[in-house]
């Protein structure tokens, strides 16, 4: 995988009815897309400043949604929607900042307010409009979620007020004739109970979408696109054992058969039994050509003496690329080199990489995915999941008939257990952590809680404490337990285990795992913490 240039396949263009979401920087813009996808409507998120007239007209959306954002419409130089949005004649829904810029651009007025609204609020429904059909009736008082300082104070011609709140005299506005709507609240968040239905009314009743975005349709289209892109070329796919790479591999195998070779680099940093499961599923069950490279000793030697988490990540990434590169050359040993590299890139990755701020504003830590692609790689990328969110990837896995235990598997970081052992990594620590993690996950499954939790794992802390076992004094490691609930990993809350459960897990770990004499539970949410400890 050396040579000239990393050629990424162009974005896939769907033939489905679709909605365009213009992003003004809201923290919850992705939730708009998720709600639309859940109702069977394909949509894409574009940064507002990367949506020129030609691109929008070529996309030909059935409707456009303007997201919220952190800026103030009243400030000079604040973002605006491209004028073509209002010239196309398609329905437009402005949310929070999106409502305000629509009002300002169409001749209304937005001003700062001394009555800000953040969190739960109530909208009094003043009149009927199409996005309220079958949901909100005139005279009703409905709960919503607000987050604004500015507010609309004068409407453009043609609009009327259809909802008010204590802090927003124009909390919902409508121009049914031109199919233009604005809401000051956020319908995309769960704290607006009828928000998903409001969005569905906009896409289905106003925009005329039928809801034809299904995993069965995506599967057929993705297979066709893979075949068109790859032709008779060879493809290599790196397997991690996680959901994304596993679904990618099965989809590719269905599309191109033995043109695909999977490479599983066993870093020695996996959970107990995980490597055996990966090899069994892909080599034995699916009969996919698979290179299983056992490189645990190489990684353990490379990590010797290293405690800094960023150095650990980069070292693991570099070693991974070296090992993967050597394996990839074997695929080409018959004289016909591989032309493509398959990746399980998801839509949130794509969105972040093209954000109008140039990506995440702060590097909290290197991405969990192992490695990173060399700049001189000549293989073209095949990224069949780049249109999907995580929950859609799981749905596609079910559509492909994959085993449920693989589909429901909790996310696992590319660097593996190395970032769940703060400080130096040793073989002894890895074995201790594997055993503790196995007990923890076993108890979670026994309690029927596995599917209610986004991610759960044990962490072996670089701390030893005094304990007493029988008549003996011990001086052993502390084990921290972590479990969070989330929808996409961007935010997360700790899972509220009862004390009986935690006590049972603690007793088992201390009794069954030699080297641990104390167990603690992490009750930090994200933010301010991250899900992983490193």
C-alpha positions as CSV (number, residue, x, y, z in Angstrom):
1,X,0.0,0.0,0.0
2,X,2.7,2.4,-1.0
3,X,2.7,4.7,-4.0
4,X,1.0,7.6,-5.4
5,X,-2.4,8.8,-4.3
6,X,-5.4,8.0,-2.1
7,X,-8.3,8.1,-4.5
8,X,-11.6,8.3,-2.6
9,X,-14.8,7.1,-4.4
10,X,-17.3,10.0,-5.1
11,X,-20.3,10.2,-2.8
12,X,-23.1,8.0,-3.7
13,X,-26.1,9.8,-5.2
14,X,-29.4,8.2,-4.2
15,X,-32.4,8.1,-6.6
16,X,-34.8,8.3,-3.6
17,X,-36.9,11.3,-2.7
18,X,-34.6,13.3,-0.5
19,X,-34.5,16.3,1.8
20,X,-31.5,18.7,2.2
21,X,-30.5,19.8,5.7
22,X,-28.4,22.9,5.7
23,X,-26.2,23.0,8.9
24,X,-25.6,26.3,10.7
25,X,-23.5,24.6,13.5
26,X,-26.1,23.2,15.9
27,X,-24.9,20.5,18.2
28,X,-28.1,18.5,17.3
29,X,-28.2,18.8,13.6
30,X,-27.5,15.1,13.2
31,X,-30.7,14.4,15.1
32,X,-32.7,16.1,12.4
33,X,-31.3,13.6,9.9
34,X,-31.9,10.7,12.2
35,X,-35.6,11.6,12.7
36,X,-36.1,11.9,8.9
37,X,-34.3,8.6,8.2
38,X,-36.5,6.9,10.9
39,X,-39.6,8.0,8.9
40,X,-38.2,6.5,5.7
41,X,-36.9,9.7,4.1
42,X,-33.4,10.0,2.7
43,X,-31.6,13.2,3.6
44,X,-28.1,14.7,3.6
45,X,-26.5,17.4,5.8
46,X,-24.5,20.1,4.1
47,X,-22.6,23.0,5.7
48,X,-24.5,26.2,4.8
49,X,-21.4,27.7,3.2
50,X,-20.7,24.6,1.0
51,X,-24.1,24.7,-0.6
52,X,-23.9,26.8,-3.7
53,X,-26.8,27.3,-6.1
54,X,-25.6,24.8,-8.7
55,X,-25.0,22.0,-6.2
56,X,-28.5,22.5,-4.6
57,X,-30.3,22.6,-7.9
58,X,-28.4,19.4,-9.0
59,X,-29.4,17.7,-5.7
60,X,-33.1,18.6,-6.5
61,X,-34.4,18.2,-2.9
62,X,-38.1,17.7,-2.2
63,X,-37.7,20.2,0.7
64,X,-35.0,22.0,2.7
65,X,-34.5,22.2,6.4
66,X,-32.4,25.0,8.0
67,X,-30.8,23.9,11.2
68,X,-30.2,25.7,14.5
69,X,-26.8,27.2,15.3
70,X,-24.8,29.1,17.9
71,X,-24.5,32.4,16.1
72,X,-26.8,35.4,16.4
73,X,-28.7,36.6,13.3
74,X,-28.3,40.1,14.6
75,X,-24.5,40.1,14.4
76,X,-22.9,41.4,11.2
77,X,-21.4,38.5,9.1
78,X,-23.5,35.8,10.7
79,X,-24.5,32.9,8.5
80,X,-27.3,33.1,5.9
81,X,-29.0,30.5,3.8
82,X,-28.2,30.7,0.0
83,X,-30.9,32.7,-1.7
84,X,-31.7,29.8,-4.0
85,X,-33.3,28.1,-1.0
86,X,-36.2,30.5,-1.3
87,X,-36.2,30.7,-5.1
88,X,-36.6,26.9,-5.8
89,X,-40.2,26.9,-4.8
90,X,-39.8,23.8,-2.6
91,X,-41.0,23.7,1.1
92,X,-38.6,25.1,3.7
93,X,-38.6,24.5,7.4
94,X,-36.4,26.7,9.6
95,X,-35.5,25.5,13.1
96,X,-34.3,27.9,15.8
97,X,-31.5,29.8,14.0
98,X,-32.9,28.5,10.8
99,X,-36.2,30.2,11.5
100,X,-34.5,33.4,12.4
101,X,-32.3,33.7,9.3
102,X,-35.3,32.8,7.1
103,X,-37.3,35.6,8.7
104,X,-34.5,38.1,8.3
105,X,-33.8,37.1,4.7
106,X,-37.4,37.3,3.7
107,X,-38.0,40.8,5.1
108,X,-38.9,40.2,8.8
109,X,-37.0,41.2,11.9
110,X,-35.0,39.4,14.6
111,X,-33.9,41.1,17.8
112,X,-32.0,40.1,21.0
113,X,-34.3,39.3,23.9
114,X,-34.2,39.8,27.6
115,X,-36.4,36.7,28.0
116,X,-34.2,33.8,26.9
117,X,-35.5,30.2,26.8
118,X,-33.3,27.2,27.5
119,X,-34.7,23.8,28.1
120,X,-38.4,22.8,28.5
121,X,-41.0,25.3,27.4
122,X,-44.6,25.3,26.3
123,X,-46.1,26.5,23.0
124,X,-49.7,27.7,22.9
125,X,-51.1,26.7,19.5
126,X,-52.8,29.8,17.9
127,X,-53.9,28.5,14.5
128,X,-53.8,25.4,12.4
129,X,-51.1,24.9,9.7
130,X,-50.1,21.9,7.6
131,X,-47.2,20.8,9.8
132,X,-49.6,20.6,12.8
133,X,-52.0,18.2,11.0
134,X,-53.2,15.3,13.2
135,X,-50.9,16.5,16.0
136,X,-51.5,19.9,17.5
137,X,-54.9,21.5,17.7
138,X,-55.8,25.2,18.0
139,X,-55.9,26.2,21.7
140,X,-53.6,23.3,22.8
141,X,-50.6,23.8,25.0
142,X,-47.7,21.6,23.9
143,X,-44.3,20.9,25.5
144,X,-41.2,21.7,23.4
145,X,-37.4,22.2,23.9
146,X,-36.0,25.7,23.5
147,X,-32.5,27.0,23.2
148,X,-32.4,30.6,22.1
149,X,-31.5,34.2,23.1
150,X,-32.7,36.1,20.1
151,X,-36.3,36.0,18.9
152,X,-38.4,37.0,15.9
153,X,-40.2,40.3,16.4
154,X,-41.7,41.0,12.9
155,X,-42.9,38.5,10.3
156,X,-42.2,38.7,6.6
157,X,-45.2,39.2,4.3
158,X,-47.3,36.1,3.9
159,X,-46.5,34.5,7.3
160,X,-48.8,34.2,10.3
161,X,-48.2,33.2,13.9
162,X,-49.3,29.7,14.6
163,X,-47.7,29.2,18.0
164,X,-46.4,31.4,20.9
165,X,-44.4,30.8,24.0
166,X,-43.5,32.9,27.0
167,X,-40.2,33.9,25.5
168,X,-41.0,33.7,21.8
169,X,-44.1,35.6,20.5
170,X,-43.4,33.9,17.1
171,X,-42.5,30.4,18.4
172,X,-44.1,28.8,15.3
173,X,-44.8,30.6,12.0
174,X,-46.3,29.4,8.7
175,X,-46.9,30.5,5.2
176,X,-48.9,27.6,3.9
177,X,-49.3,29.1,0.4
178,X,-45.6,29.1,-0.2
179,X,-45.0,26.1,2.1
180,X,-42.5,28.0,4.3
181,X,-42.4,27.2,8.0
182,X,-40.4,28.2,11.0
183,X,-40.2,27.0,14.6
184,X,-38.1,28.5,17.4
185,X,-38.0,25.2,19.3
186,X,-36.1,22.0,18.4
187,X,-38.4,19.3,17.1
188,X,-35.5,16.9,16.6
189,X,-34.8,16.3,20.3
190,X,-36.7,13.8,22.4
191,X,-37.6,16.6,24.9
192,X,-40.1,17.8,22.2
193,X,-42.6,14.9,22.5
194,X,-44.3,15.4,19.2
195,X,-41.3,16.7,17.4
196,X,-40.7,13.6,15.2
197,X,-44.3,13.7,14.0
198,X,-43.9,17.4,13.2
199,X,-40.9,16.6,11.1
200,X,-42.8,13.8,9.4
201,X,-45.7,16.1,8.6
202,X,-43.2,18.4,6.9
203,X,-41.5,15.7,4.9
204,X,-44.6,13.5,4.0
205,X,-47.5,15.9,4.0
206,X,-45.9,19.1,2.9
207,X,-43.0,17.9,0.8
208,X,-44.9,14.8,-0.5
209,X,-42.3,12.2,0.4
210,X,-43.6,8.6,0.5
211,X,-40.9,7.2,2.9
212,X,-39.2,4.9,0.4
213,X,-35.8,4.8,2.2
214,X,-35.5,1.2,3.5
215,X,-32.6,-1.1,4.2
216,X,-33.9,-3.5,1.6
217,X,-33.7,-0.8,-1.0
218,X,-30.3,0.4,0.2
219,X,-28.9,-3.1,0.1
220,X,-29.8,-3.6,-3.5
221,X,-28.6,-0.2,-4.5
222,X,-25.3,-0.5,-2.6
223,X,-24.5,-3.9,-4.2
224,X,-25.1,-2.4,-7.6
225,X,-22.9,0.6,-6.8
226,X,-20.1,-1.6,-5.4
227,X,-20.1,-3.8,-8.6
228,X,-20.0,-0.7,-10.8
229,X,-17.1,0.8,-8.9
230,X,-15.0,-2.3,-8.4
231,X,-15.6,-4.1,-11.7
232,X,-13.3,-7.2,-11.6
233,X,-10.8,-5.6,-9.3
234,X,-9.6,-7.1,-6.0
235,X,-10.7,-5.5,-2.7
236,X,-9.2,-5.8,0.7
237,X,-11.1,-5.1,3.9
238,X,-9.7,-4.7,7.4
239,X,-11.8,-6.5,10.0
240,X,-11.9,-5.3,13.5
241,X,-14.6,-7.5,14.8
242,X,-16.9,-4.5,15.3
243,X,-20.3,-3.9,13.7
244,X,-19.2,-1.4,11.0
245,X,-16.3,-3.5,9.5
246,X,-18.3,-6.7,9.8
247,X,-21.3,-5.4,7.9
248,X,-19.0,-3.8,5.3
249,X,-17.4,-7.2,4.7
250,X,-20.6,-9.2,4.4
251,X,-22.1,-6.6,2.1
252,X,-19.0,-6.6,-0.1
253,X,-18.9,-10.4,-0.2
254,X,-22.5,-10.5,-1.3
255,X,-21.6,-8.1,-4.1
256,X,-18.3,-9.4,-5.4
257,X,-17.7,-12.8,-3.8
258,X,-14.1,-14.0,-3.8
259,X,-12.8,-10.7,-5.2
260,X,-12.8,-9.7,-1.5
261,X,-10.1,-10.7,1.0
262,X,-10.5,-9.7,4.6
263,X,-7.5,-9.0,6.8
264,X,-7.8,-9.4,10.6
265,X,-4.8,-8.0,12.5
266,X,-4.9,-9.6,15.9
267,X,-3.2,-7.0,18.0
268,X,-3.4,-9.0,21.2
269,X,-5.4,-6.2,22.6
270,X,-8.9,-7.7,22.1
271,X,-11.4,-9.0,24.6
272,X,-11.5,-12.6,25.7
273,X,-12.5,-14.9,22.8
274,X,-13.1,-12.1,20.3
275,X,-10.5,-13.2,17.8
276,X,-11.8,-16.7,17.7
277,X,-15.4,-15.3,17.0
278,X,-14.2,-13.2,14.2
279,X,-12.3,-16.0,12.5
280,X,-15.1,-18.4,13.0
281,X,-17.8,-16.1,11.5
282,X,-15.9,-14.9,8.5
283,X,-13.8,-17.9,7.5
284,X,-16.0,-20.7,8.6
285,X,-19.6,-19.3,8.4
286,X,-19.3,-17.0,5.4
287,X,-16.3,-18.7,3.7
288,X,-14.8,-15.3,3.0
289,X,-11.0,-15.4,2.2
290,X,-9.4,-14.2,5.4
291,X,-5.9,-13.5,6.5
292,X,-5.7,-13.8,10.3
293,X,-2.4,-12.2,11.3
294,X,-1.4,-12.8,14.9
295,X,0.7,-9.9,16.0
296,X,0.2,-9.7,19.7
297,X,3.9,-10.0,20.6
298,X,4.8,-7.3,18.2
299,X,2.3,-4.8,19.7
300,X,3.2,-5.7,23.3
301,X,6.9,-5.2,22.6
302,X,6.2,-1.8,20.9
303,X,4.1,-0.6,23.8
304,X,6.7,-1.5,26.4
305,X,7.4,1.4,28.8
306,X,4.9,3.7,27.1
307,X,2.3,5.4,29.4
308,X,1.2,8.5,27.5
309,X,-2.3,7.8,25.9
310,X,-1.7,9.7,22.7
311,X,1.7,8.1,22.1
312,X,0.1,4.7,22.7
313,X,-2.6,5.4,20.1
314,X,-0.2,6.6,17.5
315,X,2.2,3.7,18.1
316,X,-0.6,1.2,17.8
317,X,-1.8,2.9,14.6
318,X,1.6,2.9,13.1
319,X,2.2,-0.8,13.9
320,X,-1.2,-1.7,12.6
321,X,-0.5,0.0,9.2
322,X,2.8,-1.8,9.0
323,X,1.3,-5.2,9.7
324,X,-1.8,-4.6,7.5
325,X,0.5,-3.4,4.7
326,X,2.5,-6.6,4.8
327,X,-0.7,-8.7,4.7
328,X,-2.1,-6.6,1.8
329,X,1.0,-7.5,-0.3
330,X,0.2,-11.2,0.1
331,X,-3.2,-10.6,-1.5
332,X,-1.3,-9.3,-4.5
333,X,1.2,-12.1,-4.6
334,X,-0.3,-13.8,-7.7
335,X,0.7,-10.8,-9.8
336,X,-2.7,-9.1,-9.8
337,X,-2.5,-6.4,-7.1
338,X,-5.5,-5.3,-5.1
339,X,-7.0,-2.1,-6.4
340,X,-9.4,-1.2,-3.6
341,X,-9.5,-0.8,0.2
342,X,-12.9,-1.1,1.9
343,X,-13.6,0.9,5.0
344,X,-16.6,1.1,7.3
345,X,-16.9,4.9,7.2
346,X,-20.2,6.1,8.5
347,X,-22.2,9.2,7.8
348,X,-21.3,11.0,11.0
349,X,-17.6,10.7,10.0
350,X,-18.5,12.3,6.6
351,X,-20.4,15.1,8.3
352,X,-17.6,15.9,10.6
353,X,-15.0,15.9,7.9
354,X,-16.8,18.6,5.8
355,X,-18.2,20.8,8.6
356,X,-18.0,24.5,7.9
357,X,-15.5,24.9,10.8
358,X,-13.1,22.5,9.1
359,X,-13.8,19.6,11.4
360,X,-13.9,19.3,15.2
361,X,-12.7,22.5,16.8
362,X,-10.6,20.7,19.5
363,X,-8.8,17.4,19.3
364,X,-9.9,15.7,22.5
365,X,-8.0,12.6,21.6
366,X,-7.1,10.7,18.4
367,X,-10.0,8.8,16.8
368,X,-10.7,5.3,18.1
369,X,-10.2,3.7,14.7
370,X,-6.8,2.1,14.5
371,X,-4.2,3.8,12.3
372,X,-5.2,6.2,9.7
373,X,-4.5,5.9,6.0
374,X,-1.0,6.7,4.6
375,X,-1.1,9.8,2.3
376,X,0.8,7.9,-0.4
377,X,-1.6,5.0,-0.6
378,X,-2.7,4.2,-4.1
379,X,-5.7,2.0,-3.4
380,X,-9.1,3.6,-4.1
381,X,-11.5,3.5,-1.2
382,X,-14.8,1.6,-1.2
383,X,-17.0,3.0,1.5
384,X,-20.5,1.4,1.1
385,X,-21.8,2.6,4.6
386,X,-20.8,6.3,4.2
387,X,-24.5,7.2,3.9
388,X,-25.6,5.4,7.1
389,X,-25.9,6.2,10.8
390,X,-24.9,3.5,13.3
391,X,-28.5,2.3,13.9
392,X,-29.0,2.0,10.2
393,X,-25.8,-0.1,9.9
394,X,-27.3,-2.5,12.5
395,X,-30.5,-2.6,10.5
396,X,-28.5,-3.4,7.3
397,X,-26.8,-6.2,9.2
398,X,-30.2,-7.7,10.0
399,X,-31.2,-7.3,6.4
400,X,-28.1,-9.2,5.4
401,X,-29.0,-12.0,7.9
402,X,-26.0,-11.5,10.2
403,X,-25.9,-13.1,13.6
404,X,-27.7,-11.0,16.2
405,X,-24.8,-11.1,18.7
406,X,-22.5,-9.4,16.1
407,X,-25.1,-6.8,15.2
408,X,-25.9,-5.9,18.8
409,X,-22.2,-5.8,19.9
410,X,-21.2,-2.8,21.9
411,X,-18.7,-0.4,20.2
412,X,-15.1,-1.3,20.8
413,X,-12.2,1.1,20.2
414,X,-9.6,0.4,17.6
415,X,-6.7,0.5,20.0
416,X,-8.6,-2.1,22.0
417,X,-7.8,-2.8,25.7
418,X,-4.7,-0.6,25.5
419,X,-6.8,2.5,26.2
420,X,-8.6,0.8,29.0
421,X,-5.3,0.4,30.9
422,X,-4.1,3.9,31.8
423,X,-0.4,3.8,32.1
424,X,2.0,1.2,30.8
425,X,0.7,-1.9,29.1
426,X,1.9,-5.4,30.2
427,X,0.8,-8.9,29.4
428,X,-0.2,-9.4,33.0
429,X,-2.4,-6.3,33.1
430,X,-4.1,-7.4,29.8
431,X,-5.0,-10.8,31.3
432,X,-6.3,-9.3,34.5
433,X,-8.5,-6.8,32.5
434,X,-9.8,-9.4,30.1
435,X,-11.0,-11.6,33.0
436,X,-12.7,-8.6,34.8
437,X,-14.3,-7.4,31.6
438,X,-15.7,-10.9,30.9
439,X,-17.2,-11.2,34.4
440,X,-18.8,-7.7,34.1
441,X,-20.3,-8.3,30.6
442,X,-21.5,-11.7,31.7
443,X,-23.4,-10.2,34.7
444,X,-24.9,-7.5,32.4
445,X,-26.2,-10.1,30.0
446,X,-27.5,-12.2,32.9
447,X,-29.5,-9.2,34.2
448,X,-30.9,-8.7,30.7
449,X,-29.4,-5.2,30.4
450,X,-26.9,-5.6,27.5
451,X,-29.2,-4.1,24.9
452,X,-30.2,-1.2,27.1
453,X,-26.6,-0.1,27.4
454,X,-24.7,1.6,24.5
455,X,-21.3,0.5,25.8
456,X,-20.0,-1.2,28.9
457,X,-16.4,-2.2,29.9
458,X,-13.9,-2.5,32.7
459,X,-10.9,-0.3,33.2
460,X,-7.7,-1.4,35.0
461,X,-6.4,1.6,36.9
462,X,-2.7,2.3,37.5
463,X,-3.5,2.4,41.2
464,X,-3.0,-0.3,43.9
465,X,-4.7,-0.3,47.2
466,X,-4.5,-2.3,50.4
467,X,-7.1,-5.0,51.0
468,X,-7.8,-8.0,53.2
469,X,-8.7,-11.4,51.9
470,X,-9.2,-14.0,54.6
471,X,-6.3,-13.3,57.1
472,X,-4.0,-12.0,54.4
473,X,-3.2,-8.5,53.4
474,X,-3.4,-7.7,49.7
475,X,-2.0,-4.9,47.6
476,X,-3.7,-5.1,44.2
477,X,-5.2,-3.1,41.4
478,X,-8.4,-1.1,41.3
479,X,-10.9,-1.9,38.6
480,X,-13.3,0.8,37.4
481,X,-16.6,-0.2,35.7
482,X,-18.1,2.0,33.0
483,X,-21.5,1.7,31.3
484,X,-23.3,4.4,29.3
485,X,-26.5,5.0,27.4
486,X,-26.4,6.9,24.1
487,X,-27.8,7.1,20.7
488,X,-24.7,7.8,18.7
489,X,-21.8,8.2,21.1
490,X,-21.7,12.0,20.8
491,X,-23.3,12.4,24.2
492,X,-23.8,9.8,26.9
493,X,-25.2,9.3,30.4
494,X,-23.9,6.7,32.8
495,X,-26.2,3.7,33.3
496,X,-28.0,3.8,36.7
497,X,-27.3,0.3,37.9
498,X,-28.9,-0.6,41.3
499,X,-26.5,-1.2,44.2
500,X,-27.4,-4.9,44.3
501,X,-26.1,-5.4,40.8
502,X,-22.9,-3.4,41.4
503,X,-22.3,-5.3,44.6
504,X,-22.7,-8.7,42.8
505,X,-20.3,-7.7,40.1
506,X,-17.8,-6.4,42.5
507,X,-17.9,-9.6,44.6
508,X,-17.4,-11.8,41.5
509,X,-14.5,-9.7,40.1
510,X,-12.6,-9.6,43.5
511,X,-13.2,-13.3,44.1
512,X,-12.5,-14.6,40.6
513,X,-9.9,-12.2,39.2
514,X,-6.5,-12.5,40.9
515,X,-4.8,-9.1,41.0
516,X,-7.9,-6.9,41.8
517,X,-9.0,-6.1,45.3
518,X,-11.2,-3.0,44.8
519,X,-14.0,-2.1,42.3
520,X,-15.5,1.4,41.6
521,X,-18.2,2.6,39.3
522,X,-17.8,5.6,37.0
523,X,-20.8,8.0,37.1
524,X,-19.5,10.6,34.7
525,X,-21.6,11.7,31.7
526,X,-20.3,12.8,28.3
527,X,-19.7,15.7,28.4
528,X,-17.8,16.6,30.6
529,X,-16.0,13.2,30.4
530,X,-15.4,11.0,27.4
531,X,-16.8,7.4,27.1
532,X,-13.4,5.8,27.1
533,X,-10.9,6.7,29.8
534,X,-8.1,7.4,27.3
